[in-house]
Amino acid sequence: MLCFLISAAAEDGRIQVQLPEPMREHMLSNMRDHLLALESITRDLASGQFDAAAETAESRLGMSSMALHGASHMAPFMPEGMRTTGTAMHRAASRFALKAKDAAVDGGLAAAFGALSEVMQQCVACHSGYRVH
């Protein structure tokens, strides 16, 4: 088993991003909160609470959340591609919030779920390309 773990780590082709320990912990905490926000959003969508899903998306993932997450302090330590992907995720979350609000009016769940998928695609892209250390 240990041999497999060492082999898997050696074959990890992601770019390793070196961060000072406090910043690393801060970034990991932000990402855990992003996961919790996504869970809350999907739960709200499933129960028809579209405005609540929109509020969570904008306040915890959207463009207005960047200051809360310390984006300006983190950005200088991140490779350009990681910064670009992160900003794309925040923008996609703000677009999702608008689609979720629309769903509250017109029931357009397909558009809301499509927009939520765009948010998660950015998460997948970043986690596939980078790892923090």
C-alpha positions as a LaTeX table, in Angstrom:
\begin{tabular}{lrrr}
\hline
Residue & $x$ (\AA) & $y$ (\AA) & $z$ (\AA) \\
\hline
Met1 & 0.00 & 0.00 & 0.00 \\
Leu2 & 2.78 & 2.44 & 0.89 \\
Cys3 & 4.47 & 1.68 & $-2.42$ \\
Phe4 & 1.28 & 2.65 & $-4.27$ \\
Leu5 & 1.01 & 5.94 & $-2.35$ \\
Ile6 & 4.60 & 6.90 & $-3.12$ \\
Ser7 & 4.10 & 6.01 & $-6.78$ \\
Ala8 & 0.90 & 8.04 & $-7.00$ \\
Ala9 & 2.60 & 11.06 & $-5.42$ \\
Ala10 & 5.56 & 10.78 & $-7.78$ \\
Glu11 & 3.22 & 10.68 & $-10.79$ \\
Asp12 & 1.20 & 13.72 & $-9.70$ \\
Gly13 & 1.67 & 16.07 & $-12.64$ \\
Arg14 & 0.03 & 19.07 & $-11.00$ \\
Ile15 & 1.98 & 22.26 & $-10.44$ \\
Gln16 & 3.02 & 22.50 & $-6.82$ \\
Val17 & 2.33 & 25.95 & $-5.38$ \\
Gln18 & 4.56 & 26.86 & $-2.44$ \\
Leu19 & 2.84 & 29.10 & 0.09 \\
Pro20 & 3.89 & 30.35 & 3.51 \\
Glu21 & 2.17 & 28.10 & 6.06 \\
Pro22 & $-0.39$ & 30.67 & 7.30 \\
Met23 & $-1.42$ & 31.40 & 3.70 \\
Arg24 & $-1.59$ & 27.70 & 2.86 \\
Glu25 & $-3.91$ & 27.10 & 5.82 \\
His26 & $-5.99$ & 30.13 & 4.83 \\
Met27 & $-6.32$ & 28.88 & 1.23 \\
Leu28 & $-7.27$ & 25.37 & 2.32 \\
Ser29 & $-9.84$ & 26.81 & 4.73 \\
Asn30 & $-11.31$ & 28.88 & 1.88 \\
Met31 & $-11.57$ & 25.81 & $-0.33$ \\
Arg32 & $-13.28$ & 23.82 & 2.42 \\
Asp33 & $-15.76$ & 26.68 & 2.78 \\
His34 & $-16.30$ & 26.61 & $-1.00$ \\
Leu35 & $-17.25$ & 22.93 & $-0.71$ \\
Leu36 & $-19.64$ & 23.67 & 2.14 \\
Ala37 & $-21.17$ & 26.49 & 0.10 \\
Leu38 & $-21.67$ & 24.16 & $-2.90$ \\
Glu39 & $-23.39$ & 21.63 & $-0.64$ \\
Ser40 & $-25.67$ & 24.32 & 0.78 \\
Ile41 & $-26.47$ & 25.59 & $-2.72$ \\
Thr42 & $-27.43$ & 22.16 & $-4.04$ \\
Arg43 & $-29.55$ & 21.49 & $-0.94$ \\
Asp44 & $-31.33$ & 24.83 & $-1.43$ \\
Leu45 & $-31.92$ & 24.13 & $-5.13$ \\
Ala46 & $-33.34$ & 20.69 & $-4.32$ \\
Ser47 & $-35.81$ & 22.23 & $-1.87$ \\
Gly48 & $-36.82$ & 25.09 & $-4.17$ \\
Gln49 & $-35.09$ & 27.78 & $-2.11$ \\
Phe50 & $-33.61$ & 29.53 & $-5.13$ \\
Asp51 & $-33.06$ & 32.92 & $-3.48$ \\
Ala52 & $-31.16$ & 31.25 & $-0.62$ \\
Ala53 & $-28.99$ & 29.41 & $-3.15$ \\
Ala54 & $-28.30$ & 32.70 & $-4.94$ \\
Glu55 & $-27.37$ & 34.46 & $-1.69$ \\
Thr56 & $-24.98$ & 31.69 & $-0.65$ \\
Ala57 & $-23.38$ & 31.65 & $-4.09$ \\
Glu58 & $-22.79$ & 35.38 & $-4.21$ \\
Ser59 & $-21.74$ & 35.89 & $-0.61$ \\
Arg60 & $-19.41$ & 32.88 & $-0.31$ \\
Leu61 & $-18.29$ & 32.14 & $-3.88$ \\
Gly62 & $-19.15$ & 35.11 & $-6.08$ \\
Met63 & $-17.17$ & 38.20 & $-6.99$ \\
Ser64 & $-18.35$ & 39.97 & $-3.85$ \\
Ser65 & $-16.75$ & 37.24 & $-1.71$ \\
Met66 & $-13.21$ & 37.86 & $-2.94$ \\
Ala67 & $-12.36$ & 40.45 & $-0.27$ \\
Leu68 & $-13.72$ & 38.12 & 2.43 \\
His69 & $-11.37$ & 35.38 & 1.20 \\
Gly70 & $-8.32$ & 37.67 & 1.11 \\
Ala71 & $-7.90$ & 37.29 & $-2.64$ \\
Ser72 & $-5.70$ & 40.37 & $-3.01$ \\
His73 & $-3.25$ & 39.03 & $-0.40$ \\
Met74 & $-3.18$ & 35.54 & $-1.91$ \\
Ala75 & $-2.89$ & 36.49 & $-5.58$ \\
Pro76 & 0.84 & 37.38 & $-5.61$ \\
Phe77 & 1.69 & 33.86 & $-4.42$ \\
Met78 & $-0.41$ & 32.11 & $-7.06$ \\
Pro79 & 0.68 & 31.20 & $-10.60$ \\
Glu80 & $-1.15$ & 33.20 & $-13.29$ \\
Gly81 & $-3.21$ & 30.20 & $-14.41$ \\
Met82 & $-4.36$ & 29.53 & $-10.86$ \\
Arg83 & $-5.34$ & 33.18 & $-10.40$ \\
Thr84 & $-7.22$ & 33.17 & $-13.71$ \\
Thr85 & $-9.08$ & 29.98 & $-12.84$ \\
Gly86 & $-9.95$ & 31.29 & $-9.38$ \\
Thr87 & $-11.32$ & 34.53 & $-10.80$ \\
Ala88 & $-13.29$ & 32.55 & $-13.39$ \\
Met89 & $-14.83$ & 30.52 & $-10.55$ \\
His90 & $-15.87$ & 33.68 & $-8.69$ \\
Arg91 & $-17.37$ & 35.15 & $-11.88$ \\
Ala92 & $-19.21$ & 31.90 & $-12.65$ \\
Ala93 & $-20.64$ & 31.89 & $-9.11$ \\
Ser94 & $-21.99$ & 35.42 & $-9.59$ \\
Arg95 & $-23.56$ & 34.35 & $-12.89$ \\
Phe96 & $-25.07$ & 31.32 & $-11.16$ \\
Ala97 & $-26.59$ & 33.59 & $-8.48$ \\
Leu98 & $-28.44$ & 35.48 & $-11.21$ \\
Lys99 & $-29.68$ & 32.23 & $-12.80$ \\
Ala100 & $-30.86$ & 30.97 & $-9.41$ \\
Lys101 & $-32.81$ & 34.19 & $-8.86$ \\
Asp102 & $-34.34$ & 33.75 & $-12.32$ \\
Ala103 & $-35.33$ & 30.19 & $-11.36$ \\
Ala104 & $-37.22$ & 31.61 & $-8.39$ \\
Val105 & $-39.40$ & 33.48 & $-10.89$ \\
Asp106 & $-39.62$ & 31.18 & $-13.90$ \\
Gly107 & $-38.62$ & 27.76 & $-12.53$ \\
Gly108 & $-35.64$ & 27.57 & $-14.93$ \\
Leu109 & $-33.76$ & 24.85 & $-13.10$ \\
Ala110 & $-31.86$ & 23.69 & $-16.17$ \\
Ala111 & $-30.23$ & 27.11 & $-16.55$ \\
Ala112 & $-29.43$ & 27.25 & $-12.84$ \\
Phe113 & $-27.85$ & 23.79 & $-12.82$ \\
Gly114 & $-25.93$ & 24.61 & $-16.01$ \\
Ala115 & $-24.53$ & 27.72 & $-14.36$ \\
Leu116 & $-23.67$ & 25.77 & $-11.21$ \\
Ser117 & $-21.80$ & 23.27 & $-13.36$ \\
Glu118 & $-19.70$ & 26.13 & $-14.75$ \\
Val119 & $-18.69$ & 27.03 & $-11.19$ \\
Met120 & $-17.68$ & 23.46 & $-10.43$ \\
Gln121 & $-15.78$ & 23.13 & $-13.72$ \\
Gln122 & $-13.44$ & 25.85 & $-12.47$ \\
Cys123 & $-12.92$ & 23.96 & $-9.20$ \\
Val124 & $-12.08$ & 20.80 & $-11.15$ \\
Ala125 & $-9.71$ & 22.70 & $-13.46$ \\
Cys126 & $-7.81$ & 24.26 & $-10.57$ \\
His127 & $-7.56$ & 21.07 & $-8.52$ \\
Ser128 & $-6.46$ & 19.15 & $-11.62$ \\
Gly129 & $-3.69$ & 21.61 & $-12.39$ \\
Tyr130 & $-2.39$ & 22.76 & $-9.01$ \\
Arg131 & $-1.70$ & 21.58 & $-5.49$ \\
Val132 & $-0.67$ & 23.71 & $-2.56$ \\
His133 & 2.25 & 22.85 & $-0.35$ \\
\hline
\end{tabular}
